[in-house]
Structures are given as C-alpha cells and as structure tokens.
Amino acid sequence: MNWKIYIEGYKSFLALEKSLSKNSIEAYIHDVQKLYHFLEIKKQDLSPKEIDLKKLQEFLKYLNEFSISAPSQARIISGIKGFYKYLLLENVLNNDPTALLEAPKLGRKLPDTLNIDEINKLLDAIDLSSAEGQRNRALLETLYSCGLRVSELVNLKISHLYFKDGFVKVTGKGDKERLAPIGSVAVKQINIYKDQIRCHISIKKDYEDFLFLNRRGANLSRVMVFNIIKGLAIKIGMKKSISPHTFRHSFASHLIEGGADLRAVQEMLGHESITTTEIYTHLDRDFLRQAIIQFHPRS
C-alpha cells in the first residue's frame, strides 16, 4: 500500500506549491485520510491508482450513513479531488476518477450578522474593571473594525500596526499579507490596552511582538476568542449563535449596506475571488425598501 507515501507527497505539494497555511493543509490531508480509512474499514487493499468512480460513490454512501452534512461532504470531496489532481500532475495516474464525482447540491447560505445595536450591547457587556476586560474590548473592536479572521487576529503583531497611516498589516490565508484599514475607536482601545495593561504582563520569549496576550504572556488561542464572544452573548441573553466570524460577516455587510465598493471590500477581507465577497451583497428588506422609496422615480 502506498497511500501514506502519496499523502506525504500531497502534503509537501500543498505547502510548497500552493503555499497553503498549516490549518488548510491539515484539513485537505484529513479529507484524503477519510477515504483511506474507509478502505481499511472495508478491508479493501486498493492503492490510489486502483480507485474508480464506483468506489468513490460507495465512499459517499458510507459518509451518508454517518449523517455527515452536505457541506461537510462537499468539503471532503473537494479535498479528494485536489489529491487526485496532484496525482495527475505527478504522472502517478492517467485518468482522474473524481472527474465525474458529484458533490451534494448546496444552497448558498447567507452568513449570520449582527446589527450595530447588537454589537454595541456585546461591547458594553465587557467588564472594563479587569485587565482581561480591557484586552477583550480592544480585541473585539479590532475584529469588527478590520473584518479579520480569528487566526489573523490572534497573530496580529505590534510591529504591523501603522496607526499614523490608519492601517494594520495582516497575514491571511496562505501567508498572504494585506493592509487592512483600522478605525479610530479600535486604535484608541488598542493604545489603552498596550499602555495600561499589556505593559504589566510578563511576556514569554518569542511572544514579545504579539499584540494580544493571555495572562501567561503568550498569544491568545482561537478557542479563547470563541469563548470570550460566547460568554458575552450569554451575558446579554443573545439568542443568535455567534462566533468571531460573525464580526467579520457584520463588518462586510455593514460596509456594503453603507454603499462601499465591492472590490474595496474584497481587498479588505483578503478574498481571492470577488464571488466570495458577493455573498455579503444580501441586504435586509427594510434597507432595500428605503432605497426604492428614496431613489426610484415611480416610488
């Protein structure tokens, strides 16, 4: 069996040729390993070259039996398709068995967003009498002001803050850097945190440049940011299920509702394709109704 050799080769390909982040690489490899483990469970000693469309359809049926959701199935299929494209490039095989493999049809789900009032309620619920509270206020203001991914937020560096120019430098997916505009409120809260809280923390070696630190002097984890937001939502009795990404969705939606150019929002979010950004062009009915009343000549 040569699955492990090919999977290791694919892993190197994703890192070196595609320049994907560690998290993205792990996700793709995990998808391919699901197919490999399926063959082990079924006691079918087949190499990647011996897999055909029928076998892949059996694998999909197997995923269905475990009630794996359509979006998760689609992601797994995408990972496996990528693996077989790599094998084609490496001349391991001549035909791609995934070419006719169809992923489940997905509706285009609109992301959950928060309105301005909900964001203010969450921010106002932070206990600013504690050191963690001051940090959390700066953290969430930055998340919303810049529309960052949670991984970008926890890895934000002090040396990448260009407040005089109104920007922060962000390292996004695939280690691609971009400049994200930052608002005056977020700048104010970051300065308060840096000058009054962070300066009193005993910082661990190699973490001196990370902006947001935990009480042990290392950078925050993604999970910790999730927990901070979940805790605030519970505190104010919010019924919506929210996460750090909800702030990013809200950032984009509020900009577009305010009339921002789609291409500008694409740049700010760090999307490779404008198609990804277009999902934020959904606008609430009241906004659309007001636009018609204000601008339509027959209104």
KOLKOL-887544 format. One line per 10 residues: number of its first residue (from 1); their letters; for each residue x, y, z of N, C-alpha, C. Coordinates in steps of 0.02 Angstrom, whole numbers, plus 50000, padded with zeros to 5 digits. Example, Ala and Ser with C-alpha at 12.3 -4.5 7.8 and 13.67 -1.06 7.14 Angstrom:
# residues 2
1	AS	50660,49716,50390,50615,49775,50390,50660,49835,50390 ~ 50642,49888,50354,50684,49947,50357,50645,50002,50394
# end
This chain:
# residues 299
1	MNWKIYIEGY	50043,49940,50000,50000,50000,50000,50044,50063,50000 ~ 50030,50110,49956,50072,50170,49951,50033,50234,49967 ~ 49977,50228,50002,49937,50286,50020,49977,50337,50060 ~ 50014,50312,50110,50050,50358,50155,50103,50397,50118 ~ 50136,50364,50069,50188,50399,50030,50156,50454,49988 ~ 50100,50437,49955,50066,50487,49913,50037,50544,49954 ~ 50011,50527,50013,49982,50580,50056,50037,50627,50080 ~ 50095,50600,50098,50151,50643,50118,50174,50688,50060 ~ 50174,50659,49999,50192,50698,49940,50142,50754,49928 ~ 50078,50739,49938,50024,50788,49929,50032,50844,49981
11	KSFLALEKSL	50050,50824,50042,50059,50873,50096,50115,50923,50077 ~ 50170,50897,50051,50226,50940,50030,50205,50985,49972 ~ 50166,50957,49926,50141,50995,49868,50099,51054,49891 ~ 50054,51043,49939,50010,51096,49964,50050,51151,49999 ~ 50103,51130,50034,50144,51179,50070,50190,51219,50023 ~ 50223,51184,49978,50274,51216,49936,50246,51247,49873 ~ 50201,51211,49839,50175,51235,49775,50114,51281,49784 ~ 50071,51263,49831,50009,51302,49841,50016,51355,49896 ~ 50069,51349,49936,50082,51397,49991,50022,51404,50038 ~ 49990,51347,50054,49932,51348,50099,49955,51352,50171
21	SKNSIEAYIH	49912,51376,50214,49927,51380,50285,49926,51310,50316 ~ 49954,51304,50375,49956,51239,50410,49885,51212,50421 ~ 49839,51255,50441,49770,51232,50453,49737,51206,50390 ~ 49747,51241,50334,49718,51220,50270,49747,51153,50248 ~ 49812,51145,50255,49845,51082,50236,49818,51024,50277 ~ 49812,51034,50342,49786,50982,50386,49715,50962,50366 ~ 49674,51011,50346,49605,50997,50325,49604,50954,50262 ~ 49645,50972,50212,49648,50933,50150,49673,50862,50162 ~ 49724,50855,50202,49752,50789,50217,49701,50746,50254 ~ 49665,50777,50300,49614,50742,50339,49559,50715,50293
31	DVQKLYHFLE	49541,50753,50241,49491,50730,50193,49514,50667,50156 ~ 49577,50668,50134,49604,50610,50097,49609,50549,50143 ~ 49628,50562,50205,49635,50507,50253,49567,50473,50267 ~ 49513,50510,50261,49447,50480,50270,49434,50426,50217 ~ 49454,50439,50155,49447,50389,50102,49491,50328,50116 ~ 49552,50340,50138,49599,50286,50154,49572,50243,50211 ~ 49545,50276,50263,49518,50238,50320,49455,50200,50301 ~ 49416,50227,50255,49357,50191,50229,49379,50124,50198 ~ 49432,50125,50159,49457,50064,50127,49482,50014,50179 ~ 49514,50041,50232,49538,49997,50286,49480,49963,50321
41	IKKQDLSPKE	49427,50002,50335,49368,49975,50370,49335,49921,50328 ~ 49332,49933,50262,49301,49885,50216,49348,49828,50196 ~ 49410,49832,50225,49461,49781,50211,49473,49773,50135 ~ 49480,49830,50102,49491,49831,50029,49562,49859,50017 ~ 49606,49815,49997,49677,49832,49988,49688,49863,49919 ~ 49667,49926,49913,49672,49961,49849,49718,50021,49855 ~ 49759,50032,49804,49802,50091,49803,49763,50150,49772 ~ 49787,50212,49778,49752,50269,49747,49741,50258,49672 ~ 49787,50223,49638,49781,50211,49566,49724,50163,49549 ~ 49704,50122,49598,49653,50072,49585,49582,50096,49603
51	IDLKKLQEFL	49576,50156,49629,49511,50184,49647,49476,50207,49583 ~ 49412,50188,49577,49372,50211,49519,49311,50249,49544 ~ 49271,50274,49496,49212,50314,49513,49164,50275,49557 ~ 49154,50211,49542,49107,50169,49580,49129,50165,49653 ~ 49194,50157,49664,49220,50152,49733,49210,50219,49769 ~ 49220,50275,49735,49210,50340,49765,49136,50351,49783 ~ 49091,50327,49741,49019,50332,49756,49000,50290,49816 ~ 49034,50233,49825,49024,50191,49885,49046,50230,49947 ~ 49102,50266,49939,49128,50307,49994,49078,50361,50014 ~ 49047,50393,49964,48996,50444,49978,48936,50414,50014
61	KYLNEFSISA	48916,50355,49993,48861,50320,50026,48878,50306,50099 ~ 48941,50287,50110,48966,50274,50178,48962,50338,50221 ~ 48981,50396,50192,48976,50459,50229,48904,50475,50246 ~ 48859,50461,50199,48787,50473,50211,48760,50433,50269 ~ 48785,50371,50275,48761,50326,50328,48778,50354,50397 ~ 48831,50396,50400,48851,50425,50464,48821,50495,50473 ~ 48772,50512,50431,48737,50576,50435,48783,50636,50431 ~ 48836,50630,50392,48881,50687,50381,48846,50737,50336 ~ 48845,50800,50356,48806,50851,50322,48830,50862,50250 ~ 48786,50890,50209,48803,50904,50139,48864,50950,50132
71	PSQARIISGI	48868,51005,50171,48928,51048,50166,48993,51011,50183 ~ 48989,50967,50235,49049,50929,50254,49068,50879,50199 ~ 49017,50847,50169,49031,50801,50114,49063,50838,50055 ~ 49036,50897,50040,49063,50937,49984,49136,50955,49997 ~ 49152,50972,50059,49221,50990,50076,49267,50929,50069 ~ 49244,50871,50093,49284,50809,50088,49297,50792,50015 ~ 49245,50797,49973,49253,50783,49901,49302,50831,49869 ~ 49299,50894,49889,49345,50944,49863,49417,50925,49880 ~ 49428,50902,49942,49495,50881,49963,49520,50821,49923 ~ 49476,50773,49910,49494,50713,49872,49508,50731,49799
81	KGFYKYLLLE	49467,50776,49771,49479,50798,49702,49547,50831,49696 ~ 49565,50871,49745,49630,50903,49745,49687,50852,49747 ~ 49677,50800,49787,49727,50746,49793,49738,50712,49726 ~ 49683,50698,49690,49690,50663,49625,49718,50709,49571 ~ 49705,50774,49576,49737,50821,49530,49812,50821,49540 ~ 49833,50816,49604,49904,50811,49619,49935,50748,49589 ~ 49899,50690,49595,49925,50627,49568,49931,50631,49492 ~ 49884,50666,49459,49889,50676,49387,49950,50717,49369 ~ 49962,50771,49407,50021,50814,49394,50086,50775,49403 ~ 50086,50728,49449,50145,50688,49463,50151,50627,49417
91	NVLNNDPTAL	50103,50621,49370,50102,50564,49323,50097,50496,49358 ~ 50065,50497,49416,50053,50434,49452,49997,50395,49417 ~ 49949,50432,49388,49894,50401,49351,49878,50443,49289 ~ 49841,50413,49244,49824,50446,49180,49752,50473,49179 ~ 49708,50444,49219,49638,50465,49221,49618,50485,49291 ~ 49576,50535,49295,49553,50560,49360,49485,50528,49377 ~ 49482,50483,49426,49419,50451,49444,49368,50498,49476 ~ 49392,50558,49498,49346,50605,49531,49313,50653,49481 ~ 49332,50648,49417,49307,50697,49367,49231,50698,49363 ~ 49199,50640,49369,49126,50637,49364,49093,50629,49433
101	LEAPKLGRKL	49132,50637,49485,49104,50631,49553,49068,50695,49571 ~ 49005,50690,49587,48964,50750,49602,48958,50760,49676 ~ 48970,50820,49697,48960,50838,49768,48886,50853,49780 ~ 48862,50847,49842,48792,50865,49857,48778,50937,49838 ~ 48719,50950,49813,48699,51018,49795,48691,51059,49859 ~ 48722,51117,49859,48719,51160,49918,48682,51225,49903 ~ 48637,51243,49947,48607,51309,49942,48658,51360,49966 ~ 48654,51420,49941,48702,51471,49962,48677,51503,50027 ~ 48707,51481,50081,48685,51503,50147,48712,51573,50162 ~ 48666,51617,50180,48688,51685,50198,48716,51684,50268
111	PDTLNIDEIN	48772,51717,50279,48802,51716,50346,48761,51756,50396 ~ 48763,51733,50459,48730,51771,50513,48769,51835,50524 ~ 48732,51889,50538,48765,51953,50552,48734,51983,50615 ~ 48769,52033,50642,48745,52071,50698,48731,52142,50674 ~ 48678,52173,50701,48668,52243,50685,48710,52286,50733 ~ 48712,52351,50721,48754,52396,50761,48734,52393,50834 ~ 48670,52391,50847,48645,52390,50916,48669,52327,50953 ~ 48667,52270,50918,48689,52207,50949,48764,52208,50963 ~ 48802,52236,50917,48875,52242,50928,48889,52286,50988 ~ 48854,52342,50993,48863,52388,51050,48845,52355,51116
121	KLLDAIDLSS	48792,52314,51115,48772,52279,51177,48825,52230,51200 ~ 48854,52194,51152,48907,52147,51168,48968,52183,51197 ~ 48987,52239,51165,49045,52277,51188,49032,52308,51257 ~ 48971,52332,51267,48954,52363,51331,48951,52313,51388 ~ 48944,52249,51371,48940,52197,51422,49008,52177,51450 ~ 49061,52202,51419,49129,52185,51441,49145,52222,51507 ~ 49172,52185,51555,49191,52215,51620,49259,52249,51613 ~ 49258,52314,51606,49320,52352,51595,49360,52364,51659 ~ 49334,52339,51716,49372,52347,51778,49427,52295,51785 ~ 49427,52245,51740,49478,52193,51742,49527,52202,51684
131	AEGQRNRALL	49587,52175,51694,49638,52178,51641,49615,52142,51578 ~ 49584,52083,51588,49559,52044,51532,49504,52082,51495 ~ 49464,52120,51533,49409,52158,51503,49435,52211,51455 ~ 49487,52248,51477,49517,52298,51433,49545,52266,51370 ~ 49578,52209,51379,49605,52173,51321,49549,52151,51274 ~ 49496,52123,51303,49441,52098,51262,49406,52153,51224 ~ 49401,52212,51254,49370,52269,51219,49413,52288,51158 ~ 49478,52292,51168,49523,52308,51112,49520,52254,51059 ~ 49517,52192,51081,49516,52134,51036,49454,52135,50991 ~ 49396,52145,51021,49333,52144,50982,49325,52206,50939
141	ETLYSCGLRV	49349,52263,50963,49347,52323,50922,49390,52313,50859 ~ 49447,52280,50867,49491,52267,50811,49459,52217,50763 ~ 49429,52165,50790,49396,52114,50750,49343,52144,50705 ~ 49302,52188,50733,49248,52219,50696,49273,52276,50651 ~ 49321,52315,50675,49346,52372,50636,49382,52350,50572 ~ 49417,52293,50576,49459,52271,50520,49430,52212,50482 ~ 49378,52180,50508,49349,52122,50474,49397,52063,50470 ~ 49434,52051,50524,49486,52000,50523,49458,51930,50534 ~ 49493,51880,50508,49482,51811,50527,49511,51802,50598 ~ 49486,51752,50635,49509,51744,50704,49584,51727,50705
151	SELVNLKISH	49608,51688,50655,49679,51671,50653,49721,51733,50641 ~ 49695,51780,50601,49731,51843,50587,49733,51886,50650 ~ 49680,51884,50688,49675,51925,50749,49726,51901,50801 ~ 49727,51835,50815,49771,51810,50869,49845,51815,50849 ~ 49859,51821,50785,49929,51826,50762,49950,51897,50744 ~ 49908,51946,50760,49923,52016,50744,49984,52039,50784 ~ 50030,52072,50750,50093,52093,50781,50094,52169,50794 ~ 50128,52189,50847,50135,52260,50862,50174,52295,50806 ~ 50224,52261,50779,50264,52291,50725,50225,52300,50661 ~ 50164,52272,50659,50123,52278,50599,50066,52329,50608
161	LYFKDGFVKV	50070,52369,50660,50020,52421,50672,50046,52487,50643 ~ 50011,52512,50593,50031,52576,50562,49975,52627,50574 ~ 49969,52647,50636,49913,52689,50656,49915,52758,50623 ~ 49974,52785,50612,49978,52851,50580,49949,52850,50510 ~ 49955,52792,50477,49927,52784,50409,49857,52755,50410 ~ 49834,52734,50470,49766,52706,50476,49760,52634,50451 ~ 49815,52595,50455,49814,52526,50432,49847,52478,50482 ~ 49829,52414,50476,49867,52361,50508,49886,52311,50454 ~ 49945,52281,50460,49966,52229,50412,49945,52161,50438 ~ 49911,52124,50397,49881,52061,50417,49910,52004,50376
171	TGKGDKERLA	49924,51948,50408,49945,51888,50372,49885,51841,50368 ~ 49859,51832,50307,49798,51793,50297,49812,51723,50273 ~ 49763,51694,50237,49769,51626,50212,49827,51620,50164 ~ 49862,51563,50169,49920,51552,50125,49977,51600,50139 ~ 49979,51627,50201,50031,51675,50221,50033,51737,50177 ~ 49976,51754,50147,49973,51814,50105,49960,51875,50149 ~ 50000,51927,50138,49993,51988,50178,49949,52039,50144 ~ 49912,52077,50184,49872,52132,50157,49869,52187,50209 ~ 49852,52247,50187,49842,52303,50232,49767,52312,50244 ~ 49747,52311,50307,49677,52320,50324,49668,52387,50359
181	PIGSVAVKQI	49621,52429,50336,49608,52492,50370,49583,52480,50441 ~ 49600,52524,50487,49577,52518,50556,49548,52585,50578 ~ 49491,52582,50613,49457,52643,50635,49485,52672,50699 ~ 49466,52735,50712,49494,52772,50769,49474,52741,50836 ~ 49414,52712,50841,49392,52681,50904,49435,52622,50922 ~ 49449,52580,50872,49492,52521,50883,49563,52543,50901 ~ 49588,52595,50867,49655,52621,50883,49658,52644,50955 ~ 49607,52680,50976,49605,52706,51045,49606,52649,51096 ~ 49566,52597,51084,49561,52541,51131,49626,52500,51132 ~ 49658,52492,51073,49722,52456,51071,49775,52495,51111
191	NIYKDQIRCH	49777,52560,51103,49826,52601,51140,49815,52598,51215 ~ 49752,52598,51236,49737,52591,51308,49762,52524,51333 ~ 49748,52471,51295,49770,52404,51315,49846,52399,51317 ~ 49880,52426,51266,49953,52423,51263,49985,52463,51320 ~ 49960,52523,51332,49992,52569,51378,49974,52555,51452 ~ 49917,52524,51464,49894,52515,51533,49891,52443,51556 ~ 49886,52396,51511,49877,52326,51530,49935,52282,51507 ~ 49948,52284,51442,49998,52238,51414,50068,52251,51442 ~ 50083,52314,51456,50150,52332,51481,50166,52301,51549 ~ 50115,52276,51585,50125,52246,51651,50127,52170,51648
201	ISIKKDYEDF	50121,52141,51588,50122,52068,51581,50193,52043,51573 ~ 50209,51988,51607,50274,51956,51598,50270,51913,51534 ~ 50302,51938,51481,50294,51908,51415,50344,51852,51403 ~ 50320,51795,51379,50364,51738,51363,50408,51754,51303 ~ 50464,51719,51301,50511,51727,51245,50476,51708,51180 ~ 50489,51745,51127,50462,51736,51060,50390,51763,51052 ~ 50361,51790,51106,50293,51818,51101,50293,51894,51111 ~ 50353,51924,51111,50358,51996,51125,50320,52039,51075 ~ 50314,52015,51013,50283,52057,50961,50209,52043,50951 ~ 50182,51991,50982,50110,51977,50976,50071,52030,51015
211	LFLNRRGANL	50020,52057,50984,49982,52111,51016,49940,52085,51074 ~ 49897,52037,51061,49850,52013,51113,49878,51952,51149 ~ 49887,51959,51215,49918,51907,51255,49871,51880,51308 ~ 49881,51817,51327,49844,51790,51384,49882,51806,51449 ~ 49856,51786,51504,49886,51805,51568,49955,51772,51580 ~ 49969,51721,51540,50035,51686,51546,50087,51717,51499 ~ 50068,51769,51462,50116,51804,51420,50128,51774,51352 ~ 50081,51731,51329,50084,51703,51262,50024,51729,51222 ~ 50026,51718,51156,49969,51744,51117,49906,51703,51129 ~ 49849,51734,51119,49785,51701,51131,49774,51645,51081
221	SRVMVFNIIK	49736,51594,51101,49716,51541,51054,49651,51561,51020 ~ 49637,51529,50963,49574,51541,50928,49515,51523,50973 ~ 49522,51467,51009,49468,51443,51052,49451,51495,51106 ~ 49503,51528,51132,49491,51577,51185,49449,51636,51158 ~ 49463,51657,51096,49423,51711,51067,49350,51689,51058 ~ 49340,51627,51035,49272,51600,51031,49238,51603,51098 ~ 49273,51581,51151,49243,51579,51218,49226,51648,51244 ~ 49269,51697,51229,49255,51766,51251,49190,51791,51221 ~ 49181,51778,51156,49120,51801,51121,49059,51763,51144 ~ 49065,51698,51152,49009,51657,51175,48987,51679,51245
231	GLAIKIGMKK	49037,51694,51288,49022,51716,51356,48983,51782,51357 ~ 49002,51829,51314,48967,51893,51311,48896,51885,51284 ~ 48888,51840,51235,48822,51827,51206,48775,51800,51260 ~ 48800,51754,51301,48760,51726,51356,48743,51780,51406 ~ 48792,51823,51421,48784,51876,51471,48727,51923,51453 ~ 48719,51939,51388,48666,51987,51368,48602,51950,51345 ~ 48603,51883,51349,48544,51845,51330,48532,51842,51256 ~ 48584,51846,51217,48576,51844,51144,48559,51774,51121 ~ 48509,51768,51079,48485,51703,51054,48525,51679,50994 ~ 48555,51725,50957,48593,51705,50897,48655,51665,50918
241	SISPHTFRHS	48673,51617,50876,48735,51580,50886,48791,51618,50850 ~ 48836,51649,50888,48886,51692,50857,48957,51667,50871 ~ 49003,51690,50830,49073,51671,50834,49115,51730,50811 ~ 49182,51726,50814,49223,51781,50787,49206,51797,50714 ~ 49188,51745,50676,49174,51756,50605,49111,51798,50595 ~ 49066,51798,50645,49006,51839,50641,49025,51913,50638 ~ 49077,51933,50674,49100,52002,50672,49127,52019,50602 ~ 49162,51971,50571,49188,51981,50503,49130,51988,50453 ~ 49080,51945,50460,49021,51949,50417,48987,52017,50426 ~ 48981,52039,50489,48947,52102,50504,48986,52161,50475
251	FASHLIEGGA	49051,52159,50482,49095,52211,50453,49081,52219,50378 ~ 49081,52162,50342,49071,52165,50269,49001,52188,50251 ~ 48951,52161,50285,48881,52180,50270,48868,52253,50283 ~ 48894,52279,50339,48883,52349,50356,48916,52396,50306 ~ 48975,52376,50282,49009,52417,50231,48969,52420,50167 ~ 48946,52361,50144,48909,52358,50081,48842,52393,50087 ~ 48808,52385,50143,48744,52419,50155,48755,52495,50156 ~ 48814,52516,50177,48829,52588,50179,48852,52615,50111 ~ 48857,52571,50061,48874,52594,49994,48946,52582,49973 ~ 48984,52542,50013,49054,52530,49995,49060,52490,49930
261	DLRAVQEMLG	49113,52502,49893,49126,52466,49831,49144,52393,49846 ~ 49115,52347,49807,49125,52276,49818,49199,52257,49812 ~ 49234,52286,49764,49305,52271,49755,49346,52294,49816 ~ 49327,52350,49845,49362,52375,49904,49352,52328,49963 ~ 49291,52303,49971,49276,52256,50025,49314,52191,50014 ~ 49318,52169,49951,49356,52109,49934,49429,52116,49958 ~ 49459,52174,49944,49528,52186,49964,49535,52186,50040 ~ 49488,52218,50074,49491,52222,50147,49484,52154,50180 ~ 49442,52110,50151,49432,52044,50179,49486,51994,50159 ~ 49523,52011,50107,49576,51965,50084,49549,51906,50045
271	HESITTTEIY	49491,51916,50010,49463,51863,49968,49499,51860,49901 ~ 49517,51799,49880,49548,51792,49814,49499,51807,49758 ~ 49437,51783,49767,49385,51791,49715,49331,51838,49740 ~ 49308,51881,49695,49253,51927,49714,49187,51888,49723 ~ 49183,51827,49696,49124,51786,49705,49112,51772,49779 ~ 49167,51762,49816,49161,51750,49888,49133,51812,49923 ~ 49153,51870,49901,49131,51933,49932,49058,51947,49915 ~ 49035,51923,49857,48967,51939,49835,48913,51914,49882 ~ 48929,51864,49923,48879,51838,49970,48856,51893,50018 ~ 48899,51943,50028,48882,51998,50075,48837,52051,50044
281	THLDRDFLRQ	48819,52041,49981,48776,52091,49950,48703,52081,49968 ~ 48690,52029,50010,48621,52022,50036,48608,52083,50081 ~ 48550,52112,50074,48532,52170,50115,48463,52156,50146 ~ 48453,52182,50206,48388,52168,50236,48332,52206,50199 ~ 48272,52181,50207,48215,52206,50168,48202,52280,50181 ~ 48211,52301,50244,48199,52372,50260,48247,52417,50222 ~ 48310,52395,50218,48360,52434,50182,48341,52440,50108 ~ 48320,52385,50078,48300,52386,50008,48239,52429,49998 ~ 48191,52423,50043,48129,52462,50037,48145,52537,50040 ~ 48188,52557,50087,48207,52627,50094,48243,52652,50031
291	AIIQFHPRS	48286,52607,50002,48323,52626,49941,48274,52640,49884 ~ 48222,52598,49878,48173,52607,49825,48134,52672,49835 ~ 48113,52684,49897,48075,52744,49913,48116,52807,49898 ~ 48181,52804,49914,48223,52862,49906,48244,52875,49834 ~ 48257,52821,49796,48288,52831,49730,48245,52813,49669 ~ 48193,52773,49678,48155,52753,49619,48109,52810,49596 ~ 48110,52827,49532,48071,52885,49508,47996,52875,49515 ~ 47972,52813,49519,47900,52800,49524,47878,52782,49595 ~ 47922,52793,49643,47904,52773,49712,47854,52820,49743
# end
